[in-house]
């Protein structure tokens, strides 16, 4: 008797282009979800009666959770592959969105923020490395542009939900939860871009493994990452409040628009000027941060909303240039099996620069007032960016002098002939 067999339909993998789009959209969604709670803090504060300092704690615990996750899970996808890490992280994010939607008190909100940070940190290294695996040049651009686009869309989208739609503290999270669930299913059909290799358990031990060939470039890139992400902390903690102070409006959408302008300008700058040489891009970015933040502080004295938003747009352009220029100096120096770990360290630096000053600014604002805190915080960002720009300019000058002093080869030697 002949056995009857049924053909098993093979799983249809996504194309490389579709996978690239899926990874970029996942990064957008992750950063959108991280900025989505910002316009909701006032609603939470009115409902549960906590202080302004508590808002900075809610902001800070997320950043700390991301940092811890980057240290533990940052290089895991270099060993087990991108798909398992990213699929688990996106599924976890979908569950966290449900927890946000039904949070009934401050403790539940803090728990959701911590879990969100852990899932985001685990996903960042895998997504960033996966994008570069698929296309080295476009991956570096997509990493920076998608992160900025996500931050922009999350802040403004959440603000629109809060002001125009019912159940604002539920709908935005449930919508994002559906997005994460769809993306997690999509990852199951994506090709794996990084082969498995031994050492997965050792990779979970918190370490800062920097490939030797990338250490010098990371030292050059780090100040730029610190400077521009301190700017992100400035706007993440004080931006909406400054907009309300200058315009006299309590509109939630206006507060979300402030963050949208910063991140949207950054994303547009990255997409427009991504072919600019990496260190020059970082240099121009830090100069724009200095100019933009100076204009924002000037707008405080003038009480001018147009001047405030012009300065915000310029600072955002500088954010994009400094971040993307910094990333592009280090990305080409990592082998495929090192990319997630190295990019996780870059994000580790970035989140430290964003989280710690923002918490300090929130505490300072309760004692010195918003305007004084903004001037002090803004002055520190200006000093940091100016120092970074000076260092980049001096480094470029030294490199140019080195090139000029290299003796030209004689015609005989240049053609391989004997002199």
VMD Tcl script that draws the C-alpha trace (Angstrom):
set ca {
  {0.00 0.00 0.00}
  {1.47 3.31 -1.08}
  {1.57 6.04 1.58}
  {-0.16 9.25 0.65}
  {1.98 12.33 1.24}
  {0.84 15.90 1.19}
  {3.18 18.66 0.02}
  {4.20 21.07 2.78}
  {4.07 24.64 1.66}
  {7.41 26.31 2.33}
  {7.42 29.49 4.37}
  {7.68 32.44 2.03}
  {10.42 34.78 3.17}
  {10.23 38.52 2.79}
  {12.55 40.11 0.26}
  {15.57 42.03 1.51}
  {13.89 45.31 0.57}
  {10.71 44.40 2.46}
  {12.77 43.26 5.46}
  {14.68 46.55 5.43}
  {11.38 48.44 5.46}
  {10.03 46.24 8.26}
  {13.11 46.85 10.43}
  {13.00 50.60 9.80}
  {9.28 50.74 10.63}
  {9.93 48.74 13.81}
  {12.49 51.32 14.90}
  {9.97 54.09 14.16}
  {7.31 52.32 16.25}
  {9.69 51.69 19.16}
  {10.75 55.33 19.40}
  {7.17 56.50 18.83}
  {6.00 54.41 21.78}
  {8.80 55.81 23.94}
  {7.67 59.41 23.32}
  {3.92 58.65 23.32}
  {3.50 59.01 27.14}
  {5.00 62.55 27.17}
  {1.78 64.45 26.26}
  {-0.15 62.23 28.68}
  {1.83 63.13 31.81}
  {-0.44 66.06 32.63}
  {-3.50 63.79 32.46}
  {-1.80 61.27 34.74}
  {-0.71 64.05 37.09}
  {-4.27 65.40 37.42}
  {-5.66 61.91 37.94}
  {-3.11 60.63 40.49}
  {-1.82 63.87 42.01}
  {1.96 63.40 41.74}
  {4.59 66.17 41.55}
  {6.62 67.54 38.64}
  {9.68 65.70 39.99}
  {7.78 62.42 39.62}
  {7.40 63.15 35.90}
  {11.17 63.27 35.55}
  {11.39 59.99 37.47}
  {8.94 58.39 35.02}
  {11.10 59.73 32.19}
  {14.29 58.59 33.93}
  {13.30 55.00 34.78}
  {12.68 54.34 31.10}
  {16.16 55.58 30.17}
  {17.75 53.51 32.97}
  {15.85 50.40 31.87}
  {17.04 50.90 28.28}
  {20.62 51.23 29.53}
  {20.41 48.02 31.58}
  {18.85 46.16 28.66}
  {21.52 47.40 26.24}
  {24.24 46.16 28.61}
  {22.66 42.72 28.97}
  {20.98 42.06 25.62}
  {22.82 44.50 23.34}
  {25.08 41.94 21.65}
  {22.79 38.89 22.02}
  {21.61 39.03 18.40}
  {25.25 38.74 17.27}
  {25.11 35.19 18.68}
  {21.52 33.90 18.31}
  {20.52 35.91 15.23}
  {18.48 39.07 14.71}
  {15.07 37.41 14.29}
  {14.67 35.69 17.70}
  {15.72 38.76 19.67}
  {13.64 41.21 17.66}
  {10.58 38.97 17.48}
  {10.57 38.50 21.27}
  {11.16 42.22 21.90}
  {8.31 43.32 19.62}
  {5.91 40.78 21.14}
  {6.89 42.05 24.60}
  {6.25 45.63 23.46}
  {2.74 44.68 22.35}
  {2.02 43.34 25.86}
  {3.55 46.43 27.48}
  {1.20 48.65 25.45}
  {-1.74 46.78 26.99}
  {-0.28 47.39 30.46}
  {0.02 51.12 29.66}
  {-3.57 51.24 28.40}
  {-5.00 49.78 31.61}
  {-2.58 51.29 34.14}
  {-4.66 52.29 37.15}
  {-2.06 53.99 39.32}
  {1.45 55.43 39.36}
  {3.06 52.08 40.27}
  {1.54 50.41 37.20}
  {2.72 53.30 35.01}
  {6.27 53.03 36.37}
  {6.25 49.24 35.85}
  {5.08 49.68 32.26}
  {7.79 52.28 31.64}
  {10.51 49.94 33.00}
  {9.30 46.99 30.92}
  {9.08 49.25 27.87}
  {12.69 50.31 28.38}
  {13.88 46.71 28.73}
  {12.11 45.63 25.53}
  {13.30 48.70 23.62}
  {16.92 48.19 24.69}
  {16.83 44.54 23.59}
  {15.41 45.52 20.19}
  {17.67 48.49 19.42}
  {20.87 46.54 18.88}
  {19.17 43.86 16.78}
  {17.33 46.36 14.54}
  {20.30 48.67 14.10}
  {22.64 45.82 13.22}
  {20.04 44.19 10.97}
  {19.65 47.36 8.91}
  {23.41 47.59 8.42}
  {23.57 43.85 7.59}
  {21.13 44.42 4.74}
  {22.78 47.58 3.39}
  {25.80 49.16 5.08}
  {25.35 52.72 3.75}
  {21.56 52.92 3.75}
  {21.42 51.11 7.09}
  {23.37 53.85 8.88}
  {21.04 56.49 7.41}
  {17.90 54.51 8.24}
  {19.04 53.96 11.84}
  {19.26 57.67 12.54}
  {16.35 58.86 10.37}
  {13.93 56.20 11.66}
  {14.78 56.96 15.29}
  {14.07 60.65 14.72}
  {10.90 59.98 12.74}
  {9.62 57.72 15.51}
  {10.24 60.28 18.22}
  {8.51 62.95 16.13}
  {5.45 60.90 15.22}
  {5.00 59.50 18.72}
  {4.96 62.88 20.44}
  {2.63 64.59 17.97}
  {0.42 61.54 17.40}
  {-0.10 61.05 21.13}
  {-0.90 64.76 21.55}
  {-3.55 64.55 18.82}
  {-5.07 61.48 20.50}
  {-5.14 63.32 23.84}
  {-6.80 66.49 22.56}
  {-9.13 65.23 19.84}
  {-10.13 61.63 20.60}
  {-11.90 59.89 23.50}
  {-10.06 57.67 25.99}
  {-6.66 59.22 25.18}
  {-4.74 57.19 27.75}
  {-5.96 53.97 26.12}
  {-6.35 54.46 22.36}
  {-2.77 55.48 21.53}
  {-1.36 52.47 23.37}
  {-3.83 49.98 21.90}
  {-3.08 51.30 18.40}
  {0.66 50.90 18.99}
  {0.09 47.44 20.44}
  {-1.55 46.31 17.20}
  {1.37 47.75 15.21}
  {3.91 45.85 17.33}
  {1.93 42.61 17.01}
  {1.82 42.91 13.20}
  {5.55 43.67 13.09}
  {6.37 40.69 15.33}
  {4.45 38.41 12.94}
  {6.29 39.99 10.01}
  {9.66 39.25 11.62}
  {8.77 35.53 11.61}
  {8.82 35.69 7.80}
  {11.99 37.77 7.51}
  {15.31 36.22 6.44}
  {18.03 35.95 9.08}
  {20.92 38.32 8.36}
  {23.33 37.15 11.08}
  {24.42 33.50 11.50}
  {24.37 31.86 14.91}
  {27.66 31.55 16.77}
  {28.78 30.36 20.18}
  {28.87 32.53 23.27}
  {25.21 33.53 23.71}
  {25.24 32.98 27.48}
  {28.49 34.90 27.89}
  {26.96 37.71 25.81}
  {24.31 38.18 28.53}
  {27.01 39.20 30.99}
  {27.02 43.04 31.11}
  {30.10 44.09 29.15}
  {31.26 46.93 26.93}
  {32.90 45.03 24.08}
  {34.31 47.49 21.54}
  {36.15 46.08 18.50}
  {39.77 47.35 18.64}
  {39.57 48.90 15.17}
  {36.51 50.95 16.24}
  {37.83 52.35 19.53}
  {39.46 55.44 18.06}
  {36.40 56.26 15.96}
  {34.10 55.78 18.95}
  {36.20 58.21 21.00}
  {35.69 60.78 18.24}
  {31.99 60.01 17.81}
  {31.09 59.86 21.53}
  {31.27 63.63 22.26}
  {28.95 64.31 19.32}
  {26.48 61.67 20.51}
  {26.58 63.08 24.06}
  {26.09 66.67 22.91}
  {23.11 66.07 20.64}
  {21.35 63.62 22.97}
  {21.71 66.08 25.83}
  {19.69 68.33 23.53}
  {17.10 65.54 23.23}
  {16.94 65.40 27.03}
  {16.51 69.18 27.11}
  {13.45 69.02 24.86}
  {12.13 65.77 26.29}
  {11.99 67.22 29.80}
  {11.44 70.95 29.22}
  {10.29 71.40 25.60}
  {6.48 71.25 26.03}
  {6.64 73.35 29.20}
  {8.80 75.97 27.48}
  {6.34 76.12 24.58}
  {3.49 76.69 27.04}
  {5.50 79.36 28.90}
  {6.40 81.31 25.75}
  {3.06 81.02 23.92}
  {0.80 81.20 26.95}
  {-1.15 78.22 25.59}
  {-1.87 74.99 27.44}
  {-2.60 73.08 24.22}
  {-1.33 69.51 24.41}
  {-0.86 69.50 20.64}
  {1.44 72.53 20.92}
  {3.63 70.65 23.39}
  {3.75 67.63 21.09}
  {4.51 69.91 18.16}
  {7.66 71.13 19.91}
  {9.12 67.63 20.13}
  {7.86 66.92 16.60}
  {9.76 69.92 15.20}
  {13.01 68.87 16.88}
  {12.84 65.24 15.77}
  {11.21 65.96 12.40}
  {13.87 68.52 11.52}
  {16.53 65.99 12.54}
  {15.05 63.28 10.33}
  {14.70 65.63 7.34}
  {18.30 66.80 7.75}
  {19.59 63.21 7.82}
  {17.68 62.25 4.68}
  {18.74 65.40 2.81}
  {22.44 65.56 3.70}
  {23.35 61.94 4.46}
  {26.00 61.90 1.71}
  {28.01 64.58 3.51}
  {31.27 63.21 4.95}
  {30.56 61.80 8.43}
  {32.84 63.97 10.58}
  {31.92 67.12 8.66}
  {28.24 66.26 9.15}
  {28.82 65.88 12.89}
  {30.73 69.19 12.97}
  {27.96 71.11 11.18}
  {25.39 69.40 13.41}
  {27.03 70.56 16.62}
  {27.39 74.11 15.29}
  {23.66 74.13 14.49}
  {22.88 72.92 18.02}
  {24.83 75.87 19.44}
  {23.03 78.36 17.19}
  {19.59 76.79 17.64}
  {19.68 76.55 21.44}
  {21.06 80.11 21.68}
  {18.06 81.33 19.66}
  {15.68 79.33 21.88}
  {17.17 80.96 25.01}
  {16.91 84.36 23.32}
  {13.22 83.68 22.65}
  {12.72 83.32 26.43}
  {13.83 86.92 26.89}
  {11.77 88.13 23.93}
  {8.71 86.04 24.75}
  {8.48 85.27 21.03}
  {6.92 82.01 19.85}
  {8.16 82.32 16.22}
  {11.75 82.83 17.41}
  {11.36 79.83 19.74}
  {10.21 77.53 16.94}
  {12.91 78.76 14.51}
  {15.56 77.99 17.13}
  {13.93 74.63 17.79}
  {14.04 73.70 14.08}
  {17.74 74.67 13.81}
  {18.60 72.74 16.97}
  {16.71 69.74 15.57}
  {18.72 69.91 12.34}
  {21.86 69.90 14.47}
  {20.54 66.90 16.39}
  {20.19 64.97 13.13}
  {23.62 65.94 11.85}
  {25.44 65.19 15.09}
  {23.72 61.84 15.64}
  {24.00 60.52 12.08}
  {27.53 61.83 11.63}
  {28.55 60.13 14.86}
  {26.98 56.80 13.89}
  {28.54 56.81 10.44}
  {32.05 57.16 11.83}
  {31.76 53.85 13.70}
  {29.33 51.63 11.74}
  {31.73 50.68 8.89}
  {34.38 49.52 11.38}
  {32.39 46.62 12.85}
  {32.22 43.12 11.39}
  {28.72 41.55 11.10}
  {29.20 39.60 14.34}
  {30.17 42.79 16.21}
  {27.60 45.26 14.92}
  {24.81 44.82 17.46}
  {27.26 45.14 20.37}
  {28.96 48.26 18.98}
  {25.70 49.99 18.04}
  {24.29 49.13 21.47}
  {27.23 50.97 23.04}
  {26.47 53.99 20.84}
  {22.87 53.95 22.08}
  {24.10 53.40 25.64}
  {26.12 56.63 25.40}
  {23.14 58.41 23.83}
  {20.61 57.37 26.47}
  {22.96 58.26 29.32}
  {23.41 61.70 27.78}
  {19.66 62.10 27.41}
  {18.39 60.60 30.66}
  {20.66 61.89 33.41}
  {20.57 65.63 32.50}
  {16.80 65.46 31.99}
  {16.25 64.08 35.49}
  {18.54 66.76 36.91}
  {16.67 69.45 35.01}
  {13.33 68.29 36.42}
  {14.65 68.43 39.98}
  {16.29 71.83 39.37}
  {13.08 73.25 37.88}
  {11.23 72.71 41.18}
  {13.79 74.92 42.96}
  {14.90 77.50 40.39}
  {11.86 77.76 38.13}
  {11.39 76.71 34.52}
  {12.99 79.71 32.79}
  {16.14 79.67 34.95}
  {16.49 75.90 34.55}
  {16.10 76.21 30.77}
  {18.86 78.82 30.64}
  {21.22 76.70 32.74}
  {20.45 73.47 30.88}
  {20.57 75.23 27.50}
  {23.87 76.87 28.40}
  {25.34 73.48 29.28}
  {24.16 72.03 25.93}
  {25.72 74.99 24.09}
  {29.03 74.55 25.92}
  {29.08 70.80 25.25}
  {28.26 71.17 21.55}
  {30.74 74.02 21.10}
  {33.51 71.95 22.70}
  {32.61 68.98 20.49}
  {32.59 71.16 17.35}
  {36.00 72.57 18.26}
  {37.40 69.07 18.79}
  {36.03 67.89 15.44}
  {37.43 70.94 13.65}
  {40.90 70.44 15.18}
  {40.80 66.73 14.31}
  {39.91 67.53 10.68}
  {42.71 70.10 10.52}
  {45.28 67.61 11.86}
  {44.16 65.01 9.32}
  {44.46 67.55 6.49}
  {48.00 68.51 7.63}
  {48.95 64.82 7.77}
  {47.84 64.32 4.20}
  {49.77 67.39 3.02}
  {53.01 66.23 4.68}
  {52.99 62.73 3.13}
  {55.67 62.84 0.40}
  {54.37 62.22 -3.08}
  {55.62 59.06 -4.80}
  {58.03 59.52 -7.64}
  {56.71 58.68 -11.11}
  {58.87 55.56 -11.22}
  {57.65 54.24 -7.88}
  {54.04 55.10 -8.61}
  {54.12 52.91 -11.69}
  {56.02 50.12 -9.98}
  {59.24 50.65 -12.02}
  {62.76 50.66 -10.60}
  {64.31 54.07 -10.03}
}
mol new
graphics top color blue
foreach p $ca { graphics top sphere $p radius 0.5 }
foreach p [lrange $ca 0 end-1] q [lrange $ca 1 end] { graphics top cylinder $p $q radius 0.2 }
display resetview
